[in-house]
Amino acid sequence: MLLAAFSRPPDARGEDVNSSIVVAAEPQATYSGLKEAAQYFGPLTEVAKAQGFTVDEAPYEFAAGPRSVVRSDFHKDVGTRVMRQATLAFLADGYAISITVIASTEDEMENLVNEVSFSGARTSGHPRK
């Protein structure tokens, strides 16, 4: 995990889902044959389902600024509440980078996802000079 940001401390109780954004990087070599970001969602979906999530949106590609990312959406019933999750993923410099947004409503989730942008992101695998 590279970064985790929460709307309130993780252990603090609240009436609604604790909205959060988690950014993680895993070596691409961890996943045999991983050549495209969409392939990352095979193992990610297995983990999400094992934690009680249901797939709402199969992985699809879209542009987040100059970078192309793959996204998939999930939800999980938590008592009387629904936890919504959107995960964005891309490959860069030998890593699978994922950005996971968790929220209590679809609107809140979309607002958080829409804040993700990559200004000046590289589109090739060559370092900047």
C-alpha atoms as a printed R data frame, in Angstrom:
    type eleno elety resid chain resno       x       y       z
1   ATOM     1    CA   MET     A     1   0.000   0.000   0.000
2   ATOM     2    CA   LEU     A     2   1.325   3.416  -0.930
3   ATOM     3    CA   LEU     A     3  -1.402   5.625   0.519
4   ATOM     4    CA   ALA     A     4  -4.691   5.327   2.372
5   ATOM     5    CA   ALA     A     5  -6.986   8.279   3.089
6   ATOM     6    CA   PHE     A     6 -10.213   8.005   5.104
7   ATOM     7    CA   SER     A     7 -13.049  10.424   5.826
8   ATOM     8    CA   ARG     A     8 -12.642   9.553   9.532
9   ATOM     9    CA   PRO     A     9 -10.113   7.402  11.436
10  ATOM    10    CA   PRO     A    10 -10.440   3.727  10.395
11  ATOM    11    CA   ASP     A    11 -11.484   2.571  13.896
12  ATOM    12    CA   ALA     A    12 -14.010   5.389  14.471
13  ATOM    13    CA   ARG     A    13 -17.615   4.219  14.361
14  ATOM    14    CA   GLY     A    14 -20.120   6.079  12.230
15  ATOM    15    CA   GLU     A    15 -23.606   5.795  10.775
16  ATOM    16    CA   ASP     A    16 -22.349   5.525   7.205
17  ATOM    17    CA   VAL     A    17 -19.543   3.812   5.322
18  ATOM    18    CA   ASN     A    18 -16.125   5.336   6.014
19  ATOM    19    CA   SER     A    19 -15.332   6.775   2.572
20  ATOM    20    CA   SER     A    20 -11.755   6.134   1.597
21  ATOM    21    CA   ILE     A    21  -9.177   6.009  -1.153
22  ATOM    22    CA   VAL     A    22  -6.404   3.409  -1.125
23  ATOM    23    CA   VAL     A    23  -3.479   3.487  -3.561
24  ATOM    24    CA   ALA     A    24  -1.372   0.334  -3.886
25  ATOM    25    CA   ALA     A    25   1.479  -0.896  -6.090
26  ATOM    26    CA   GLU     A    26   2.374  -4.539  -6.601
27  ATOM    27    CA   PRO     A    27   5.235  -5.873  -8.697
28  ATOM    28    CA   GLN     A    28   3.822  -6.949 -12.050
29  ATOM    29    CA   ALA     A    29   5.903 -10.148 -11.767
30  ATOM    30    CA   THR     A    30   3.690 -11.207  -8.838
31  ATOM    31    CA   TYR     A    31   1.032 -12.081 -11.419
32  ATOM    32    CA   SER     A    32   2.320 -14.546 -14.012
33  ATOM    33    CA   GLY     A    33   1.609 -13.359 -17.555
34  ATOM    34    CA   LEU     A    34   0.234  -9.945 -16.530
35  ATOM    35    CA   LYS     A    35   0.635  -7.838 -19.678
36  ATOM    36    CA   GLU     A    36  -2.482  -5.627 -19.537
37  ATOM    37    CA   ALA     A    37  -4.215  -3.861 -16.650
38  ATOM    38    CA   ALA     A    38  -7.511  -5.653 -17.400
39  ATOM    39    CA   GLN     A    39  -5.831  -8.969 -16.478
40  ATOM    40    CA   TYR     A    40  -5.201  -7.620 -12.958
41  ATOM    41    CA   PHE     A    41  -8.952  -7.753 -12.325
42  ATOM    42    CA   GLY     A    42  -9.031 -11.564 -12.399
43  ATOM    43    CA   PRO     A    43  -7.251 -11.940  -9.044
44  ATOM    44    CA   LEU     A    44  -8.674  -8.661  -7.717
45  ATOM    45    CA   THR     A    45 -12.244  -9.825  -8.391
46  ATOM    46    CA   GLU     A    46 -11.548 -13.143  -6.642
47  ATOM    47    CA   VAL     A    47 -10.363 -11.270  -3.538
48  ATOM    48    CA   ALA     A    48 -13.357  -8.886  -3.651
49  ATOM    49    CA   LYS     A    49 -15.827 -11.783  -3.948
50  ATOM    50    CA   ALA     A    50 -14.108 -13.618  -1.075
51  ATOM    51    CA   GLN     A    51 -14.729 -10.495   1.048
52  ATOM    52    CA   GLY     A    52 -18.428 -10.504   0.179
53  ATOM    53    CA   PHE     A    53 -18.448  -8.011  -2.699
54  ATOM    54    CA   THR     A    54 -20.567  -8.445  -5.823
55  ATOM    55    CA   VAL     A    55 -19.401  -7.217  -9.236
56  ATOM    56    CA   ASP     A    56 -21.548  -4.329 -10.508
57  ATOM    57    CA   GLU     A    57 -19.468  -3.350 -13.515
58  ATOM    58    CA   ALA     A    58 -17.070  -5.646 -15.354
59  ATOM    59    CA   PRO     A    59 -13.625  -4.169 -16.083
60  ATOM    60    CA   TYR     A    60 -13.632  -1.501 -18.788
61  ATOM    61    CA   GLU     A    61 -11.059   0.982 -20.044
62  ATOM    62    CA   PHE     A    62 -11.396   4.768 -19.825
63  ATOM    63    CA   ALA     A    63  -9.227   7.872 -19.852
64  ATOM    64    CA   ALA     A    64  -8.271   9.620 -16.615
65  ATOM    65    CA   GLY     A    65  -6.554  12.661 -18.045
66  ATOM    66    CA   PRO     A    66  -3.761  11.548 -20.365
67  ATOM    67    CA   ARG     A    67  -3.584   8.035 -18.850
68  ATOM    68    CA   SER     A    68  -5.722   5.077 -19.836
69  ATOM    69    CA   VAL     A    69  -6.912   3.029 -16.852
70  ATOM    70    CA   VAL     A    70  -9.169   0.029 -16.332
71  ATOM    71    CA   ARG     A    71 -12.071   0.239 -13.873
72  ATOM    72    CA   SER     A    72 -14.405  -2.227 -12.217
73  ATOM    73    CA   ASP     A    73 -17.150  -1.544  -9.648
74  ATOM    74    CA   PHE     A    74 -18.376  -3.667  -6.745
75  ATOM    75    CA   HIS     A    75 -20.806  -3.439  -3.844
76  ATOM    76    CA   LYS     A    76 -21.290  -5.187  -0.516
77  ATOM    77    CA   ASP     A    77 -24.256  -5.097   1.846
78  ATOM    78    CA   VAL     A    78 -23.092  -4.180   5.347
79  ATOM    79    CA   GLY     A    79 -26.066  -4.448   7.659
80  ATOM    80    CA   THR     A    80 -28.547  -1.828   6.477
81  ATOM    81    CA   ARG     A    81 -25.879   0.008   4.475
82  ATOM    82    CA   VAL     A    82 -24.255  -0.621   1.114
83  ATOM    83    CA   MET     A    83 -20.508  -0.267   0.661
84  ATOM    84    CA   ARG     A    84 -19.600   0.718  -2.899
85  ATOM    85    CA   GLN     A    85 -16.142   0.172  -4.342
86  ATOM    86    CA   ALA     A    86 -14.561   1.297  -7.605
87  ATOM    87    CA   THR     A    87 -11.069   0.114  -8.437
88  ATOM    88    CA   LEU     A    88  -8.943   1.743 -11.131
89  ATOM    89    CA   ALA     A    89  -5.784  -0.018 -12.297
90  ATOM    90    CA   PHE     A    90  -2.923   0.483 -14.733
91  ATOM    91    CA   LEU     A    91   0.547  -0.909 -15.334
92  ATOM    92    CA   ALA     A    92   3.607   1.318 -14.997
93  ATOM    93    CA   ASP     A    93   7.340   0.658 -14.677
94  ATOM    94    CA   GLY     A    94   6.876  -3.025 -13.807
95  ATOM    95    CA   TYR     A    95   4.092  -2.435 -11.262
96  ATOM    96    CA   ALA     A    96   0.343  -2.949 -11.159
97  ATOM    97    CA   ILE     A    97  -0.985   0.270  -9.643
98  ATOM    98    CA   SER     A    98  -4.481   0.244  -8.172
99  ATOM    99    CA   ILE     A    99  -6.590   3.076  -6.821
100 ATOM   100    CA   THR     A   100  -9.596   1.862  -4.845
101 ATOM   101    CA   VAL     A   101 -12.384   4.213  -3.813
102 ATOM   102    CA   ILE     A   102 -14.912   3.145  -1.171
103 ATOM   103    CA   ALA     A   103 -18.104   5.108  -0.479
104 ATOM   104    CA   SER     A   104 -21.654   4.681   0.766
105 ATOM   105    CA   THR     A   105 -23.455   6.004  -2.322
106 ATOM   106    CA   GLU     A   106 -22.878   5.766  -6.034
107 ATOM   107    CA   ASP     A   107 -22.798   9.586  -6.323
108 ATOM   108    CA   GLU     A   108 -20.137   9.847  -3.622
109 ATOM   109    CA   MET     A   109 -18.115   7.099  -5.294
110 ATOM   110    CA   GLU     A   110 -18.340   8.835  -8.681
111 ATOM   111    CA   ASN     A   111 -17.308  12.166  -7.145
112 ATOM   112    CA   LEU     A   112 -14.218  10.551  -5.621
113 ATOM   113    CA   VAL     A   113 -13.348   8.695  -8.850
114 ATOM   114    CA   ASN     A   114 -13.742  11.907 -10.845
115 ATOM   115    CA   GLU     A   115 -11.101  13.537  -8.633
116 ATOM   116    CA   VAL     A   116  -8.495  10.999  -9.814
117 ATOM   117    CA   SER     A   117  -6.401  12.495 -12.583
118 ATOM   118    CA   PHE     A   118  -2.945  12.161 -13.995
119 ATOM   119    CA   SER     A   119  -1.436  15.376 -15.255
120 ATOM   120    CA   GLY     A   120   1.591  14.897 -17.438
121 ATOM   121    CA   ALA     A   121   1.450  11.109 -17.069
122 ATOM   122    CA   ARG     A   122   3.823   9.172 -19.283
123 ATOM   123    CA   THR     A   123   2.235   7.203 -22.064
124 ATOM   124    CA   SER     A   124   5.326   5.160 -22.927
125 ATOM   125    CA   GLY     A   125   7.531   3.002 -20.779
126 ATOM   126    CA   HIS     A   126  10.537   5.287 -21.291
127 ATOM   127    CA   PRO     A   127  11.734   7.532 -18.454
128 ATOM   128    CA   ARG     A   128  11.475  11.264 -18.866
129 ATOM   129    CA   LYS     A   129  14.691  13.050 -19.705
